[in-house]
Amino acid sequence: MYTRLDVRIVGAFSIVQEVFNARYNVTTKFLTYSICLSIMFSMNRMSLAKRAQILGLLVEGNSLRAASRIADVSINTVTKLLVDVGTACAEYQDKTLRNLPCKRIQCDEVWSFVGAKKKNVPAHLQGVFGIGDVWTWTAICADTKLIASWMVGARDGRAASTFIGDLSGRLANRVQLTTDGHKVYVDAVERAFGADVDYAMLVKVYGDDSPNKGSERKYSPSEFVCAQKQRIEGEPDPRHVSTSYVERQNLTLRMSCRRFTRLTNAFSKKVENHAHAVALHFMYYNFGRVHKSLRVTPAMESGVSDHIWSLEEIASLAQ
């Protein structure tokens, strides 16, 4: 006797049988279980054009729900696509971004949060990574504008050592490195590069917040006073001690990745998906987006790629 589930499976397989016969103009009466499952999977799989459309919406600053509404697909479909493609993008760039010909590198960290801001994290979740403040460490080549390395993590010495260690393994030459005044960089650079680097810090000094700023204090930066250049290792050229390019990239990240937009409810709810979104953003930035001043992509300028990647190519990484 058939159960309701058996009836549904048999009914689905009969539909697959009819579609198969019509498509290939045959009169086969029986298909194996595995063939039916394969055909059913292909019937439900989105086209490459549709996947590229969704990725295009995500890399241009739309949220998951906005992308699902515009593309007329389920939000679960968008999320799964982000996970699959984000994972593939991270793996591809980890493999490809090696032996880079960079000469000048600038590093910085971008703040965001997952689940809740730090002050709103429940007591039993305090100190658990992935809940509260999360930082994206970035390293940009000042000449090619390539993001040579990035990492999603905390903002402590261990994260700095991991990030700088990864960066050093991707470079082909001795570089001039500039960071902000975050002290954890000093030990991290020493461990990763030793004396084989020209390293300087750009320490920016800000004045005290004015007491009469009122409600604007939360959203307005403190008054900039000066920037101090500090040589840490080697012989860095003072003319190139700057973090302007990496700070401009921070703005690009916030404008292009909805999860980084302040004062919205589009913040990440899972740190894993946050990392997938960052990987997708940097894949598109490095390989698929023409830089205005370069007139080519950063990957092309650095010799990593010989063409502008289309969104279809990026989507195909997950196949």
Buried (B, 14 or more C-beta within 10 A) or exposed (E): EEEEEEEEBEEEBEBBBEEBBEEEEEEEEEBEEEBBBEBBEEEEEBEBEBBBBBBBBBBBBBBBEBBBBEBEBEBEBBBEBBBBBBBBBBEBBEEBBEEBBBBBBBBBBBEBBBBBEEEEBEEEEEEEEBBBBBBBBBBBBBBBBBBBBBBBBBBEBEBBBBBBBBBBEBBEEEBBBBBBBBEBBBEBBBBBBEEEBBBBBBBEEEEEBEEEEEEEEEEEEBEEEEBEEEEBBBEBEEEBBBBEBBBEBBEBBBEBBBBBBEEEEBBBEBBBBBBBBBBBBBBBBBBBBEBEEBEBBBBBBBEBBEEBBEBBBBBBBBE
